[in-house]
């Protein structure tokens, strides 16, 4: 591979070098042509024109090789490259004059031709470079940028050749923004190796990174960090780069947004750390913003659980799309206060109401919905932590299952058009009380959707996995443990989960809601979350992102699976055949049939048992309603028949 790469390097750089030398020979002839005119040119120069062209081309080739002008990347030609060409041409002419004098005493060669030759060769070398860049950029602005600065700054090594790299190198030459000094570039395109951008050499490929850094350190130009210039690197490549940099003790950062690198911007360049979401096993989905806006614009919208991670992001994105009115419901005062304050600052003119209430209180929901008259309801309120619900199963039943029924009943009474249930992958083949109660919520919505009792209400279920950074998730836990110096605790080395960013999850949730509302409701929409990620791999990546070495600086300790936890999650049940949708990133599962009258009757029994804290009876009813679920021995043994779980 290295031979092939070097062969490509030779062909490309030699092609540029051949062009420059050919232009040198041509400039010699053109200078005499302009000096003598076409009529006298052949008569006065026939004796030495060929020899002179070859001699000047040879002298120029030697100078160009010594000054490396052919290694510049034409795509990023700038003022520094122009200056370098002028210097090289000047030196070539200054050497050629005495050489020609020794050989010919300058007989038959007019002195003014030297100056003409100088101008012509500069034009022939600079012209194609400037035109090439101007055509690609659409202007000459990039060419007028200065080159590198000699002021001592933080030395950095750029990973990747492209527009971002060129803009960053230009930005490091501007006043207060010049807080970094680029000492080299690494790129996996071997054909670019040994060339340069604004005098900064492309030193080799990622595979050569240890050797490159070692050589730079030996010369006293060792980088203090590596900077990734690619805007959207593939997660696998990013993980590989992180491992390479970790092996040589070099922190890895990303460039800021392109707007921070525009010419004339005097702000300091602030490197961004590699984000955890950058390491997801798939590219993030591109949202259909038109569909999202069409769903909520001009409509009265209500969100339950509005203070939670998903509910708050829903509120933000819905507020951005111009609802007629937004009703926020949550049972946690501080969380509700926070999202209300944020919306007040971002959208001061937004019509909204804030309701401190619980989905377990049907009376509070009924009065709220009667006043708010929502056309679209997002039901995001839930108890979601497996361990907490496993030790408090009655609360999980009353919030996740009964609370969903209460919201649906309130929607029907208020004449709501669409209700969207936010569900989880833990509802598929559940092994926990949390997953089973969410599955009951799904089943109730599906049964209601196919029943006359729904009236005009469309019910849509959207199912996805773990959300990075959500309250109580492993990510904040790992961050805290890493900050404290470890150890990082992982339940089992084989545990894997699906992950999404909060923003991406809500964007696709809104798109799925638009699809479900248009198709009549009743379906389960599943967000394509790519491949599951092992939690232990996630822990290792987070340790590396913190600049530490797993197993050396911070230990990883396995604590064992807790009751209700699974090693793997699934997004689909075998009895839920997938149906394609028109929106990338969203799949549809055919809902399983359920008898609404039977579902309603059993849910009444379940609500009564949970309310009276008849825990074992409640668990038995949950198992009867969700045949895939069987309470664990640990859960049953900790659940007295009359008092609920002992804490």
N, C-alpha and C positions, 0 to 999 in steps of 0.2 A: 504493500500500500504506500509505503514511504517512497519507493522508487517511482510509482505512478505519479504521486503527488509532486515529487521533484521534477519529473518530466514535464508536468503541466506548468510548473513554475518556470522552467527553462524556456518553454515555448512562448509563454506570455511576456515575460520580461525581455526576451531576445527580440520579440516582435516590436516592442516599444523601442528598444535600443536600435534596432535596424531602421526604424522610421526616423529616429533622431539623427543617426549618422547619414542616412540618405538625404535628409533635409540640409545637412551641413554641406554635402557635395553640391546639391542643387543651388544652395545660396551663393556658392562661389561663382557658378556660371551666371546666375541671374544678376549678380552685382556687376559683372563685366558687361552683360547685355544692356543693363540700364545705363552704365557709364558710356559705352561706345555707340549705342543705338543699333538697331537691327541691321542697318546697311553696312556698317564697318565691323560688326562683331566677328563674323567668321574669318574675315581677312586678317584682323589684328590679333586674334587669339588662337588660330589654328595650330600654332606651334607648341602651346603649353596648356591649353584648356583642360584636356583629359588628365595630364599629370597634376595640374593644380587642384582639380577637383578631388583626385585621389589623395593628394597630400593633405589638403585641408580636412577631408573626411577622416583621415587617419589621426591627425592631431585632435580633432573634435572628439573622436571615439575615445581616445585616451583620457581627455578631460572629463567627458561625460561619465565614463566608467569610474573615474576617481571621485567625482562629486555625486554619483548615484542619481542623476536627474531622471533616469528612466524607471526608477522604482516607485515614483509617486503614482497614486491611484487617480486617474484622470477624473473619475466621478467626483472626487473631493478636491479638485484643484482650487487653490486659494492664493492670496497675495504672497504668502511665503514661497510657494512653488514658483510663482512668476519671478520673484527676486532671485531664487536659486538658478533659474534658467538664464537670467540676465548675467549673473556672476559667471556661470559656466561659459556662456558665449564670449563674454569679455576676456576671460582667461584664454579661451581657445584662439581668439584673434591675436591677443598679445603674444602668445607662443608662436603662432603661425608667421607673424611678420618677421622676426629674426631668422626663423628657419628658411623662409623664402629668400630673405636677403643673402644668407650664406650660399644658397644654391644658385640664385639667379641675379644677385645684385639688384633685384626688383626691376630688371630690364623688361620693358613691355607691359609692366603692371602698374597702372596709375595709382597714386597714393590715395586718392579719394575713394577708390574701390573698397579699401579696408572698412571705411565707415559705412559705406552702402551695404557691404557684406554683413556687418554687425547688425544693422537694422533688419535686414531681410531674414537672417537666421533667427533672430528673436521672434519675429512675426511668424515664421514657419513652425517654430517649436511651441510658442505660447498660444498661437491662434487655435490649433486643433484642440488643445486642452481646454481653453476657455469656452470655445463653442460647444464642445461635448458636455461640459457641466451646465452651461447656460440652457442648452436644449432640454436636458433632463430636469433642471430646476425651474425652467420657465423665466429666469431672470439672471442678472449678473451679480445679485446681492451676495451670493455665497462666495464668489471669486474674490470679493473685496475684503473678506475677513482676514484678520491677521493670523499669523502662525502661533507657535508656542512661545511661552515666556520663560525667561531664565530665573525668575524669582523663586526661591525655595518654597516649596509647598508640600502638602501631604502626598507622597508618591503612591500612585494607584496603577493597577494593571487592568486594562479593559478586556472583557471577554465578548468578542463579537464585532465584526466589521459591518457598518451600515450607517444610515442617516443619523441614528441616535449617537453613535460613536463620534461621528464627525461634528455634530452639534455640541457634544460635550467637550471635545477638544477645543472647539472655538470658544465655548463659554469659559473655559479655564484661563483664557487670556484677557478677560475683561475685568479690570478694576477689582472691586470687592468680591466678585464672583470667583476670583482666581485663587481659591483655597485648596486646589488640588493640582498635582503635576502628574501627567500621564507619562509613565516610563516605558510603556510598550503595549502591544495589542496581541491578543491570542484569538485565532479564528480557525474553525475546523475545515474551512475550504483551503486545502493545501496549495491551490493555485495562487493564493494571495500572499503566501509566506514570503518574507524578505522584502516586500514592498513597503510603502509608508503612506500615511495620511498626515499632511502638514508636518512632515519631518518625524512623525512617530512611527517607528517600524513595527510591522506585523512579524512577530518573532517566531511563530509556529502554531501548532495545533494544541488542543486540550490535552491530548495524550503526552505532549512534551512539556506540560505545565511544570512538573517538578524540576526538570532540567533548566527550563527558562528562568524560573524564580531563583534557582541556585546560582545561575550565571549573573543575574541582576544583582543579587546580594553580594557576590564576589566583587562586583564593580562598584559597590557602594550605592547602588540605585535600587535596592530591594524594595518592593512595594509593601505598603502597610495594609492594603486590602485589595481584593479583586472586585471589579464592578461589572455586573452583567448589563449589557446594553440592549439585549433583545427585548422587545416590548411584551411578547407573549410566548415565552419558552414552553416547550412541552414539559409536563411534570417529570417524565422519566429523565430527560436531559438535565433538568434543574436538580434532581436528586443526585445525578452523577457528578455534576459540577460541585455540589455541596460536599460530596465525598472527596473529590479531588482536592478542594481547598482545605478541607479538614485535615487531610493527610500531610499537607505542607504547612499547616498552621497559619492559613491566610483567611481572614474573615471575608465573607461574600456579601455584597450589597447589590442593590438595584439602582438604576438611575431614577431621578424624579420624573415627573410628568414632562412631556416635551415642551409645554408652555413655560416651564422653569428654565429652559435652555435657549430661549429665543435671543437673538442678537439684540444688544442694547438693554437687556434686563440686568440691573445691577445687584440683584439679590444674591445672597450666598447660596451655593448649591448644597442642598441637604440630601444626602444619600438616604434611600429607604432600605430598611431591612427586608430580607426575603420573607414574604408572608406565608403563613401556614397554608392558606388556600391555594397558593401557587404550586403546592406539592400534591394537590389532589390528582387522582389517577385519570383525569380527563380534562379537556378544556371546558371552561364554564360556558353554559348555554347563552345564546344571544336572545334577548327578550323581544317579543313582538309588542312594541310600545303602543302601536295603534289599537290593537285588541285590548290591551290593558286600559287605555283611556276610554275606549268605547264602553267598557264594562261599568265604569264608575262615574264617568263625567255627567254631571247634572242629576245624579241620583242620590237618594237618601240612604246612607250606609251605616251599619252598626257593626261593631267589633266587640266580641266578648273576649276576656283575657287580654285586653288592650295594653296592659302594662307589662306583659311578658315579652320574651325575645321575639317570637313570631308576631304577636299582636301589635307590638310597638312598631316593628318594621312595616307591617300591613298599614298601620295608621300613617306612617310617613309617606309610603308610596301612593296610597289612596289620596292623601291630601295633595300630593303633587299633580294629581289628575283631575282636580276640580269637581269634587262631589258637591251636591246641593247642601247636604248637611251630614255631619259625621258624629255618631254617638259612640262614646267610649265607655265600656263597662269593665270593671275589675274589682276584686275584693281586697286588694292591697293598696292602701291609701298612698304610700310613698311612690310606688311604681306608676300609679295613675297620675299623681301630681307631676312626675317627671315627664311623661309623654305629653301631657297637656301643656306644660311649660315649653317644651320643645316645639310643639305645633304653633303655639302663640308667637314664638320668635320667628319661626320659618314662614308661617302663613297667618299673619295677624288678622286678615279679613275672613278667615274660614269660619263658616257657621258650624258650631259644634256644641255638644253637651257632654258633660262628664258625670258618670253615674257610679257611685260607690255601691256595689251590690254583688251578689253571689248567684251563680247559675243554679245553685241548689235551692234557691228561694223562688218558687214559681210566682208568688204574688208580686215580688219586686220586678221580675221580668215582665209580667203582664202589664203592670202600670207603666213601666218604662217604654215598652213597645207601643202601647196605646197612645202615648204622648209623642214618641219619636216617629212613628209610622215608617219604619225602615223598608226600603224596597229590596235591599240586598244585605244579608247578614253573614258575617264570617264568624264562625264559632271556634275560637282558638283557646278558650278556657279549658284547662285540664290539669290533673295531677300527672306528671310525666316521669318522675324518678322511680325507677324500678324498685330499688331497695326500700324507699320510703313507703311506697304503696304496698309493697309486700308485707311490711310490718304494720300497716294501717289499712287493711283491705276494705273496711267499711267506708272509709273516706274516699277511696278510689271508686267504689261503686256509686256513691252518692254524687260525686263530682263528674266522673267521666261518663257513666251510663245514664243515671237519672238526670243529671244536669243537661245532657244532650236532648233527652226527651222534653225537658222543661223549655229549652230554647226552641225546639221544633213546635211545641204547642203554642208558645207565644207568637211565633212567626205566622202560624195558621190564623190565630185570633186577630192579628194585626193586618192580615192581607199581604204579607211579604211575598215578593215574587220568587226570590232565590235564597236558599240557605246553603252555605258551604261549610262542611265539617272538615276541620283540619285533623287528620289522623296520622298514624305512624306505622312503620314497617313492623313494629312489635305486635301489631294486631294480626299478623300472619303467623299461623301455627303458634299461638302464644304459649309461653311457659311461665308467665308472670301474671299476677293480678292486674297490673297496669295494662299489659297487652290484651288480656281477656276483656277487661272493661271497655277498652277502646274498640275491640271487635264487636262487643254488644252495641256500642254506639253506632258503628258502621251498619250493623244488621238492622237496627231500628230504623235508620234513615233509608235504607234500601227497601225495607218492608213498607214503610210509610209512603215512599215515592210511588209504589205500585198499588196503593190503596186509595179508594175514593175519599178517605179521611184527609188526604193531603190537600184537597181542593185545587187551587191554582199554584200551590207552592212547589217549586222545583227543588230537589235536594241533590247536592253534589258532594261527593267525598273525595278529598285529595290526600294521598298517602305519600309520605317521604320519610327519610331516615334521620340520622343525627345532624344537627346544625352546629357548625363550628362556632365556638364562643358563646353558645347559649348558656343561660344560668344553670349551674349544677352539672354541666357536661365535663368530660374528661379534660378538655383543653384548658379551662381556667384552673382546674386542679393541678394539671401538669405544670402550668406556668408558675403557680405558687410553690410547688415542690422544687422546681428548678431554681427559683429565686432564693429559696432557703438552703440550697446546696444539696438537695436530695435527701433520701432516695426518691425516685419516681416509682409509684406503685401501679402495677398492672395486674389484673385478675388472673389472666392465663395467657401463655405465649401464642396460642392459636386463636384468640378472640379477634374477630374482624367485624367492622361496621361500615355502613355507607355514610358518606359525609357530603355536606353541601355548605356553602356560605349562606348566611341569613338573607342577604339581599337576593342572591340567586334563587333560593327556595321560595321567597315571597313573590318574585317576578313570575316564576313558573306557576305558583299557586294562583295568581291572578289570571294568567293565561288559561290554565286548566278550568278555572271557574267560568271564564267566558265560553269555553268549549262546552262545558256541562250545561250551562244555562241555555245555550243554543240548541242542544240535543234533547232537551226535555227533562234532564235530571235522572237521578237514580244510579248512575254509573260511578265507578271508582276510578279516579285518575291517579296514575302513579308517575312520579317524576323520575326520569332516567338519571340515576346517580352513578353511572359507570360501574367500576369494579369496587368491591368492598376493600377497605384498607385495614391491615392488621394494627391493632392498638399498640402493640410493642414497636412496630415500625414508626407509628405516629410519635411515640415517646422518643425514639432515637432521633427522629428528624427535629423535634422541638428542642432537644438538648443541643443538637448541632447548630440550630438557628440561634441559640443563646451563646454560641461561641465556645461550647464545652464539648468534651469527648465522652460519648456513652461508655459506661463500664470503667472509665478511668477517672474523669472528674466527677461524674454523677452516676451512681449505681441505679439499676432497674431491678426492682424486687417484685416477685410474683406472689400474690396473696391468695389466689384461689377464687373460683367463681362463687358468687353469693346466691342465695335462693332466688329463683326466678330468672336468673341470667342465662342467656344462650351464648354459645360460641359464635354462631353465625346467624344473621338475619336474612329474611327473604322479603322481596317486595310484592310477590304474587303467591297466591295459594294455588295448588294444582287444579282446583275446581273453578278457577277464575281465568278462563282463556283470555289471552291478550287480543286487543283490537287496535289496529293502527289509527293514529290521529293525524291530522294535517299539520300539526305543530311539532317541530323537532324538539326532542327532550321530554315529550309527554306521551305516555302510553295509557291505554284504557283497558281496564279489567272488566269483564262481564260479571255483573253482580250475581251472587247466589240467591236463589229464590227463598223467601221467608214469608210465613203466614203472619200478617199484621196483628190479627186478633190474638193469636197465641203469643206473639212477641210482647204485646201490650200487657197481657195478663201475667206473664212471667216477670215482666219488668215491675209490675205492681208488687208482686210477691218479693222480688229482690229488694225493692226500695224499702218495704216494711221490715225485712230481716236486717238490712244494713242500718236502718234508722234505730231499731231496737238493740243493735249491737249483738245480734245472734250470728256471730261470725262464721261458725262452722256451717250453719244453714245457708248463709249468704254465699259461702264458697261453693257449697254443693249446687246451689242454683246457678251460679256462674258457670260451673262445669257442665250443667245440663244445657245451658243456652249456647255454650261454645264447646262442642264435642272434642275439639283438638286439645283443649286445655284440661290439665289435671293438676290440682294443687300439689305442691311439693310436700314431702313428709315434714320438712322443717316448718313450713307455713302452717300445716294442720296441727302439728304438735304445739305450736305457739299460740293457738287460737282457742281459748276456752269457749264453751258453748254459750255462756251468758254475758260475759263482760267484754268480749273483744280481745284484741291482742294485748298482752302485758308488755310494758315498756321498761 
